[in-house]
């Protein structure tokens, strides 16, 4: 898979046009991030599907807290229908600070994601489901036919990585540095060892923040917002792996939770950008992509793309082509 993430912080028509541009540049999957403070990703992806011919359209990623998992399964199935079977269901635990804005506690995230995936697949298969776990469902069913929909789990921590390898169709590894992918690969292999043969092949995809521009400094500056969100929510072992200041990262997280975004972005250091984003000129980005591709099967070019989104789609496609050739 050669994917790209488009964030619905821009109007839906503009996002659909970017999706069409991405398809013309050779991307075969378009993901839309799912946060309540942006536009609805299902609506956005349905417009991408209408503007394209063959790209897969996927949530990158939805959390099973702000929407009931049964309702989420139905929304994904609807996207699959309007896209003529091109939907991908991306599931993850969600951003803790964003969920707190909604008064939602992210309780037992691994179990919640696993149960959501299992129940969704049963509903798509036409079953009537009763479930008593991290959420409840009583004789729930969809009253329309659904095909098979691949499920990718957005993962960073060891337990979610192992679970995805054992149960899902693929994993979107939320990282950008080869060091993190090498570590994640060992956790994924532990899950693969317990994966039943009947579940078929498993796709390991990098879901990496990328910022590319002819001006490398401008690309790195554009990376500050997503890196702030990543650094502010990064667990201590990840920070330690890159020798990053735990206290500074915690301060960034507190600024984000308080809605003080400018302060959060300003607190991002060059080392954080290096750790959490593939950022720079097309040549620099291609080299880094090649290093990441040594550890994964697929690559999804994630937000922010670059200071100029349209130009970045083309530059990222070229860099990814080179990365695949050089790995």
N, C-alpha and C positions, 0 to 999 in steps of 0.2 A: 504494500500500500504506500502510495505517495500522497499524503494528506496535507490539508491546510486548515487552520482554525480561523474563522472569521467571527469577530466579536460583535454582537448586536447592539453596540453602543452607537452605531450609525443607523440612519434610516434603512428600513427594510428594502426599499428599492435599490439603494446603493449597495447593500450587502448582496442582493441577488446579482447585480451587475459584476461585483467582484467575484462571485462564485462562477459566473460564466467566463470571466477572464481567467480564473484559475484552471477551469477545464481546458480552455484553449492553450494554456501554457503547459499542459501535461499532467496536472494533478488529477487523481482518480477518486478522491474523497474530500468532501467539505464538511468540517465540523463547526458547530456553533456553540459557544460557551453558554452556560445556563446560570444566570444570576438574576434575582428578582429586580435589581436596579437597572437592568438593561431591557431591551425589547424581548418579546417572547421568542425563544429559539425555535419552537415548532413552527410558528407562523413564518419566521424568517427562512427556515430550511425548506418549507413548502414552496416559497417563492424561488429559492435557489433551484429546487427540483424542476419547477416550471421553466426556468431560464436555461436549463442544461439538458443534455441528452443521456449521459451515462454515469456521471459521478455519483458515488455513494454520498448520502447525506446523514450526518450523525450528530447526536447530542454529545458535546464534549466538555464536561459531562454533567448529567443531571443527578441531583441527590434525592433520595427517597424519604425526605423529611418534610419539605415544604409542600409536596404533593403526595397524596396517598399512593403507595406502590401500585395498587390495582388501577387507579386513575392514570398513573404514569404509564403503565403498560398499554392502556387504551390509547393514550396520546401518541405513543411511539408507533403503535399499530396503525393509527390513522395516517401518520407521516409515511409509513411504508406503503399504504394504499395510494396516497396521492402522488408518490414518487415511483409508482410501478415496481415496487419491490426493492428499492434502493436504500432503505433505511438501515442505519446502524444504531444500536442502543448503547450509548456510553453511560456507565453508572459509576458514581463515586460517593464518598462520604460527605462531600460539600465543605465549603469554607466555614470554619468554626465561628469566626468573627461576623461573617455575613448572616449566618443563621441566628446568632444572638440578637441581631437587629430585629429579627422577626419573633423573638421570644421563644425560639426553638432550641432545645438542648440536644446536642448530637450524641445520643445515647447508643452505646454498643454498635459503633459504625460498621465493623466488619460483618457482624451478624445481620445487620439491617440490609447491607448491600447484597450479601449472599441470598438472604430470603427473598429480597425483591427480584433478583435474577431468576431464582427458581420458580417463584409464583408467576412471574411474567412469561416464562417459557411454557408453563402449563396452560396459562390463559390463551397464549397464541396458538397452542396445539388444540384448542377447542374444549379444554376441560372446564368443569365447574369446580371451584376451589374454596375449601374451608381451611383457614390458616389461623393458628394461635401462636404467636411468637413475639417479635419486636413490633409487629403490627397485627391487627385482626382483620380477617375477611370471612364472611359467612355466606357460603353458597354463591360466591362471586363468579361471574362469567361474562364474556363478551358475546353480544348477539350478532356478530358478523365474523366472516372467515378471515383468518390471518395466515400468512406464510411463515417460514422460518426467518427469524431476525437475529443476526449475530450480536452478541453482547460482549463489549469490551469494558473492562474495569479500569478506572483511573486509579493508579496506585503509586505510593511512594514508600510506605513503611513495610517492614519485613512480613508481617502477617497478611496484609492485603495483597502483597505480591505473590506470596505462596498460595493464598486462596484463589486468586485469579488464575494461576497456572493449573490448578487442580480442577476448577469448575467452569471457567468462562471460555469464550471463543478466542479472546485476545486480551492483551493488557496495554493500556496507555501509560507508559512509565513517565511520571511527572518529574522530569529532570532535564538537565542540559549539558552536564559535564561528563566526559568519559569515565571519570573516577566513580561517579554515582551509578552509571550503567554497568560497570564491572561488578560493583557490589550488588546491584539489583539482580544481575544475571545469576549469581549464586543462589539467591532466594527463590528465583523463578525455577531454577533447576530442582530445588527441593520440592516444589509443588508439582512439577512435571513428573517426578518419580512416583507420585501418588495418583496421577491422572489416569482414569480408565481409558482403554484403547478406543472404546466406542465414541468417546467425545471428539475424536479426530484431531486434526492439526491445530496448533496453537500459535497465534501470531504475536510476537513481541514487538511493540511499536514504541518508538521514542515520541513523547508528546512534549516537545521542547520549545521553550520561549525563544523566538528568533527575532532579531532586529538587524536588517541589512540595508545598506545605502552605499553609494559611491563615496560619501563622506563618512569615514569610520567613526569620527567623534560624534557626528549627528546621530548615527545609529545607536551608539552606546547611550547617548543622552535620552533617546526615545525609549530605551529599555528600563528607565528608572521606575515607572509605575508598576509594571508587572513584577519586576524584581522586588519591589517593596512588599507586595502582597505575598510573594513566595518566601522572602526572608523573614517577614513578620510572623509567618505561620510555620516556619521550619523547625522540626524537633532538634534538640541539642545534638544528637549524634550526627545529623547532617551538617549542622554548623561546625562541629568539631572536625569533620572530615575535610573541611576546607579552611580550617583555622580562622573562622569568622567569630567576631565578638558577640557572645551570647547576649550581653546586656544591651548592646546597640540594636540587635535584632528584636529583642523584647520591646524596646522603646518604639521601634517602627510598628510592631504589632499593636501597641497601645494607641499610637496615633491613628492607625487605620480604624480600630474599633471605635474611637471617639469621633471619627469623621474628619480628622485633621490630615487630609491627604497630602497637601503641599509639604507639611512638615515631614511626613513619612517619606515622600519621594526625595526630599533634600538630604535625608539621613542615609540614603543608599550609598555605599562605598564602591569604588572601582573593583575591589575584590569580590563583592557581592554580585556585581554584574558579570564578572568572569565566571563565578560559580554557577549562577542561576540563569544565564542567558547566552545564546549563541549570537554574539553581537559584533558588528564591524563591517568591513568592506566585503564585497562578494567573494574575494579570494580568501580572506580570513574565515568567513562563514563556511565556504566550501571545505576548507581544510578541517574545520571543527566537525562538520557534518560527517566527513569521511571517518574521523576518529570515533564518533558515536556509532556509526553504522557497522563498525567492527563488532558491536555488542548486540545489535538488534536486527530484526527482519524488515521493519518498516519505519517510516519517519513521518511525523505530522509536524508541520511548521506552525508553531503556535504564536500567539499574541506577544508583542505588538506588531510584528512583521517589519516595521520600520517607520521612519518619519513621514514617508509618502507611501500610503497603502498600495495604490495602484502600481507604482514603480516597484515596490517591494515584492509584490506577487511575482512579477517577471524575474526580478533579481534572485529571489529565493528559489524559483524553479530552475534557473540556470545553475545556481550553487548546488542544489540538490542533485541535479544531473551529474555534475562534476564529482560530488561526494560519492555517489554510487559507483562511478567509474574508478575512483581512486581507492575505495575501501579494500 
